[in-house]
């Protein structure tokens, strides 16, 4: 595939920007910020011609009716045939925004099961991030995490929270809604521990959406409780919620196995998907079906293929992908998708975990790209459904 050096990309970008007004420069820079940012990266050396697209922008000087067409990078016919009809409109959300429900989310219109659906994944990310370092064998890590996220342990944790009088009257109301909510689970449906677990996750989800500082206070208390540190349980900690949901700062990504990175990337990606689809309100079963369809291996394999076509990856990121793919081990339980699709899913999760631990700005860029891709996919599905109705 033909390629060209990044300095030439920058030269063309600066040439175009010199001809535009400030609003146009900002639009151009935002749309191409992935490529411009990586022009300054020492370990990225080239990008395919088809990955740089300059847009037609309105001319704001001279004839108001005239249009200025930005110069196009020439591409060979084969690349043009396979190119997307229009470039993705990449959002510029922060990582914190990407890992939270939309700002339009109204918790008063959400059912307790939807709040518990968010609280469940937030608590899971917290526990995995807390124990992924220092490195340990994967069966030991999984067993440790499962021990802290099982319903019986969450039930006891909730009892300690209530005894410590850490919940406000409003949070206690949310707690009761979660305890009394109906669940679709076929297991332990009437178990008091399972009801307590749902109530615990409902409170966490409610605070995660509505009050970051209160959620941070609760997670700091939980962190101290898991460590058995009574002093920290009585003194509010200054650790932020974002820090609590990340692996420890001393984590060394080079000493973590691809399975460890995929262990973090897996829950990170699912948290991103859940937060994206929890609003507007819908039936819990419908929401879960939609989320499951986006986190299955077949979809992640397709997503990785599209990602590699248009999202520039550094040498280290490509190595993380390769390590994640080679780390996958086939088992008799993996029968929903092909081996290749499971390998791709493992590679994608390993890359996300690598970026989340090592470079959250790049993780933010990648999730923004995925968000834009999923928005386009949803639009295409809606258009196709409309066409089918008209027929």
C-alpha positions in Angstrom: 0.0 0.0 0.0 1.3 3.4 -0.9 2.4 5.6 2.0 4.0 9.0 2.6 5.9 10.6 5.5 4.2 12.6 8.2 6.2 15.8 7.6 4.4 16.1 4.2 1.1 15.7 5.9 1.9 18.5 8.3 3.1 20.7 5.4 -0.2 20.2 3.6 -2.2 20.8 6.8 -0.4 24.1 7.6 -0.8 25.2 3.9 -4.6 24.5 4.1 -4.9 26.2 7.5 -3.2 29.3 6.3 -6.0 29.8 3.7 -8.9 29.4 6.2 -10.5 31.5 8.8 -10.1 30.6 12.5 -13.4 28.6 12.8 -12.4 26.6 9.7 -9.0 25.9 11.1 -10.5 24.7 14.4 -12.9 22.4 12.4 -10.0 21.1 10.3 -7.7 20.5 13.2 -10.4 18.7 15.2 -11.3 16.4 12.3 -7.7 15.4 11.7 -6.4 15.6 15.2 -5.4 11.9 15.3 -3.1 12.3 12.3 -1.7 15.7 13.4 -1.0 14.4 16.9 0.8 11.4 15.6 2.9 13.6 13.3 4.8 14.5 16.5 5.1 11.0 17.7 8.6 9.5 17.4 7.5 5.9 16.9 4.9 6.5 14.1 6.5 6.9 10.7 3.8 6.7 8.0 0.1 6.7 7.3 -1.8 5.4 4.3 -3.0 8.0 1.8 -6.6 7.1 2.2 -6.6 7.9 5.9 -6.1 11.6 5.4 -9.3 13.4 4.2 -9.6 17.1 3.8 -13.2 18.5 3.7 -15.1 20.9 1.5 -15.5 24.0 3.7 -17.5 27.3 3.1 -15.4 30.3 1.9 -15.9 33.2 4.2 -14.0 35.9 2.3 -14.7 37.3 -1.2 -17.8 36.0 -2.8 -20.1 34.7 0.0 -21.7 32.2 -2.3 -18.4 30.8 -3.4 -17.1 27.5 -2.0 -13.5 26.6 -1.3 -12.5 23.0 -1.9 -9.5 22.0 0.2 -6.8 20.1 -1.6 -7.3 16.3 -1.8 -4.5 13.8 -1.3 -4.4 11.6 -4.3 -5.2 8.0 -3.8 -5.1 5.1 -6.2 -8.4 3.7 -7.5 -8.3 0.5 -5.4 -8.1 2.6 -2.2 -11.0 4.9 -3.4 -13.3 1.9 -4.0 -12.7 0.6 -0.5 -12.9 4.0 1.2 -15.8 5.1 3.3 -18.3 7.4 1.5 -17.8 10.1 4.1 -15.2 10.5 6.9 -16.2 9.7 10.4 -17.3 12.7 12.5 -14.9 12.0 15.4 -16.2 13.5 18.7 -13.8 15.1 21.2 -15.2 13.8 24.5 -12.8 13.3 27.4 -12.2 9.8 28.7 -14.2 10.6 31.8 -17.2 11.6 29.6 -16.9 8.5 27.5 -17.0 6.3 30.6 -20.2 7.9 31.9 -23.8 8.0 30.7 -24.7 11.0 28.5 -25.2 14.4 30.2 -28.8 14.3 29.1 -29.4 11.2 31.3 -32.1 11.8 33.9 -31.8 9.5 36.8 -35.4 10.2 37.8 -36.6 8.5 34.7 -34.4 5.5 35.1 -35.5 2.2 36.7 -33.4 0.7 39.5 -32.3 -2.1 37.3 -30.7 0.3 34.8 -28.9 2.1 37.6 -27.7 -1.3 39.0 -26.6 -2.2 35.4 -24.2 0.8 35.6 -23.2 0.3 39.2 -22.3 -3.4 38.5 -19.8 -2.5 35.8 -18.3 0.5 37.7 -17.7 -1.8 40.8 -16.2 -4.5 38.5 -13.8 -2.0 36.9 -12.8 -0.8 40.4 -12.0 -4.3 41.7 -10.2 -5.4 38.6 -8.1 -2.3 38.5 -7.3 -2.6 42.2 -6.0 -6.2 42.0 -4.4 -6.4 38.5 -1.2 -5.1 40.0 1.2 -6.6 41.1 1.1 -9.3 38.5 -0.2 -12.7 39.5 -1.4 -15.9 37.6 -4.6 -15.3 35.7 -6.6 -18.1 37.6 -5.5 -16.5 40.9 -6.5 -13.0 39.7 -9.8 -14.2 38.4 -10.6 -16.0 41.6 -9.6 -13.0 43.7 -11.9 -10.7 41.7 -14.8 -13.1 41.7 -14.5 -13.3 45.5 -15.1 -9.6 45.8 -17.8 -9.1 43.2 -20.0 -12.1 44.2 -23.4 -11.3 45.7 -22.6 -12.7 49.1 -19.6 -10.4 49.5 -21.5 -7.3 48.2 -24.3 -8.1 50.7 -21.9 -8.0 53.6 -20.3 -4.8 52.2 -23.6 -3.1 52.1 -24.3 -4.0 55.7 -21.0 -2.3 56.7 -21.9 0.8 54.7 -25.3 1.0 56.4 -23.7 0.5 59.9 -21.2 3.3 59.1 -24.2 5.6 58.4 -22.6 6.6 55.1 -25.9 6.8 53.2 -28.1 9.9 53.0 -31.9 9.6 53.2 -32.2 9.9 49.4 -29.6 7.2 48.9 -31.5 4.9 51.3 -34.6 5.4 49.2 -32.6 4.4 46.1 -31.3 1.4 48.1 -34.8 0.3 48.9 -35.8 0.6 45.2 -32.9 -1.5 44.2 -33.7 -4.2 46.8 -37.4 -4.3 45.7 -36.7 -4.3 42.0 -37.6 -7.3 39.8 -34.7 -9.1 38.3 -34.5 -11.1 35.1 -31.9 -13.5 36.5 -33.0 -17.1 36.9 -30.4 -17.7 39.7 -31.0 -16.8 43.3 -34.0 -14.7 42.4 -35.3 -14.7 45.9 -32.0 -14.8 47.7 -31.6 -12.0 50.3 -27.9 -11.7 49.3 -28.8 -11.3 45.7 -31.3 -8.6 46.6 -28.7 -6.8 48.7 -26.2 -7.0 45.9 -28.7 -5.4 43.5 -29.4 -2.7 46.0 -25.7 -2.1 46.5 -25.1 -1.8 42.7 -28.2 0.5 42.4 -26.8 3.0 44.9 -23.4 2.9 43.2 -25.0 3.5 39.8 -27.2 6.3 41.1 -24.2 8.1 42.6 -22.0 7.5 39.6 -24.6 9.3 37.4 -25.7 12.1 39.8 -22.9 12.9 42.3 -19.3 12.2 41.5 -18.0 13.5 44.9 -20.4 11.2 46.9 -19.5 8.3 44.6 -15.8 9.1 45.2 -16.4 9.1 49.0 -18.1 5.7 48.9 -15.4 4.1 46.7 -12.6 5.5 49.0 -14.4 3.9 52.0 -14.7 0.6 50.1 -11.1 0.8 49.0 -10.0 1.2 52.7 -12.4 -1.6 53.8 -10.9 -4.0 51.2 -7.5 -3.2 52.5 -8.6 -3.6 56.1 -7.4 0.0 56.9 -9.6 1.2 59.7 -7.9 4.6 59.9 -8.6 5.4 56.2 -12.2 4.3 56.7 -12.7 7.1 59.2 -10.8 9.8 57.4 -12.0 10.9 53.9 -9.3 10.3 51.3 -8.3 12.7 48.5 -8.0 10.0 45.9 -10.2 10.9 43.0 -12.8 8.6 41.4 -10.9 8.5 38.2 -7.8 7.3 40.1 -9.8 4.7 41.9 -11.1 3.3 38.7 -7.5 2.9 37.2 -4.8 0.4 38.0 -2.3 1.7 40.6 0.0 4.4 39.5 3.1 2.2 40.1 1.7 -0.3 37.6 4.3 -1.2 34.9 2.6 -2.1 31.7 5.8 -3.8 30.4 5.6 -6.3 33.2 1.9 -7.1 32.7 0.9 -10.0 30.5 -1.4 -9.5 27.6 -4.0 -11.5 29.5 -3.8 -9.0 32.3 -4.3 -6.1 29.9 -7.2 -7.8 28.2 -8.7 -8.4 31.7 -8.8 -4.6 32.1 -9.7 -3.8 28.5 -12.6 -6.2 28.6 -14.4 -4.5 31.5 -13.4 -1.0 30.2 -15.0 -1.7 26.8 -18.2 -3.1 28.3 -18.4 -0.1 30.6 -18.1 2.2 27.7 -20.9 0.3 25.8 -23.2 0.2 28.8 -22.9 3.9 29.5 -23.6 4.6 25.9 -26.8 2.6 25.8 -28.3 3.1 29.2 -30.0 6.2 28.0 -32.7 6.9 26.7 -34.7 4.5 29.0 -35.8 1.1 27.5 -36.7 -2.3 28.8 -33.8 -3.9 30.6 -33.9 -7.0 28.5 -33.7 -4.9 25.3 -30.8 -2.9 26.6 -28.9 -6.0 27.6 -29.5 -7.6 24.2 -28.1 -4.5 22.5 -25.0 -4.4 24.8 -24.3 -8.1 24.4 -24.5 -7.8 20.6 -21.7 -5.1 20.7 -19.4 -6.9 23.1 -19.5 -10.3 21.5 -16.3 -11.5 19.7 -17.8 -11.3 16.2 -18.5 -7.6 16.6 -15.2 -6.8 18.2 -13.4 -8.6 15.4 -15.2 -6.4 12.8 -14.5 -3.3 14.9 -10.8 -4.1 15.1 -10.6 -4.5 11.3 -12.2 -1.1 10.7 -10.0 0.4 13.4 -6.8 -0.7 11.7 -8.0 0.6 8.4 -8.4 4.2 9.5 -6.9 4.7 13.0 -3.1 5.2 13.0 -1.4 2.9 15.5 2.1 3.3 16.8 4.7 0.5 16.8 4.2 -0.2 20.5 0.4 -0.4 20.0 0.8 -2.8 17.1 3.0 -4.9 19.4 0.3 -4.9 22.1 -2.3 -6.0 19.5 0.0 -8.8 18.4 0.6 -10.0 21.9 -3.1 -9.9 22.7 -3.9 -12.0 19.7 -1.3 -14.6 20.4 -2.3 -14.8 24.0 -5.7 -16.2 23.2 -6.2 -19.8 24.0 -9.1 -21.7 22.5 -11.3 -23.8 24.7 -14.3 -26.0 24.2 -16.5 -23.3 25.5 -15.6 -20.9 22.7 -18.1 -22.0 20.0 -20.1 -18.8 19.3 -17.4 -17.4 17.0 -14.4 -18.5 15.0 -10.9 -18.8 16.5 -9.9 -15.8 14.4 -12.7 -13.7 15.8 -11.8 -14.6 19.3 -8.2 -13.8 18.6 -9.2 -10.4 17.3 -11.4 -9.7 20.3 -8.6 -10.6 22.6 -6.2 -8.3 20.6 -8.7 -5.4 20.8 -9.2 -5.8 24.6 -5.5 -6.1 25.2 -4.8 -2.9 23.2 -7.5 -1.0 25.2 -6.1 -2.3 28.5 -2.6 -1.3 27.4 -3.7 2.3 26.6 -5.8 2.6 29.7 -2.8 1.7 31.9 -0.1 3.4 29.8 -1.6 6.4 27.9 -5.1 7.5 28.7 -5.0 10.3 26.1 -4.6 7.7 23.4 -7.2 5.5 25.0 -9.5 8.6 24.8 -8.7 9.0 21.1 -9.5 5.3 20.4 -12.8 5.3 22.3 -13.8 8.5 20.5 -13.1 6.8 17.2 -15.1 3.7 18.3 -18.0 6.0 19.4 -18.1 7.7 16.0 -18.0 4.3 14.3 -20.8 2.9 16.4 -22.9 6.1 15.7 -22.5 5.6 12.0 -23.4 1.9 12.3 -26.5 2.8 14.2 -27.5 5.4 11.6 -27.1 2.9 8.8 -29.2 0.3 10.7 -31.9 2.9 11.3 -31.9 3.9 7.6 -32.1 0.3 6.5 -35.1 -0.3 8.9 -36.8 2.7 7.4 -36.3 1.5 3.9 -37.7 -1.9 4.9 -40.8 -0.3 6.4 -41.4 1.7 3.2 -41.2 -1.4 1.1 
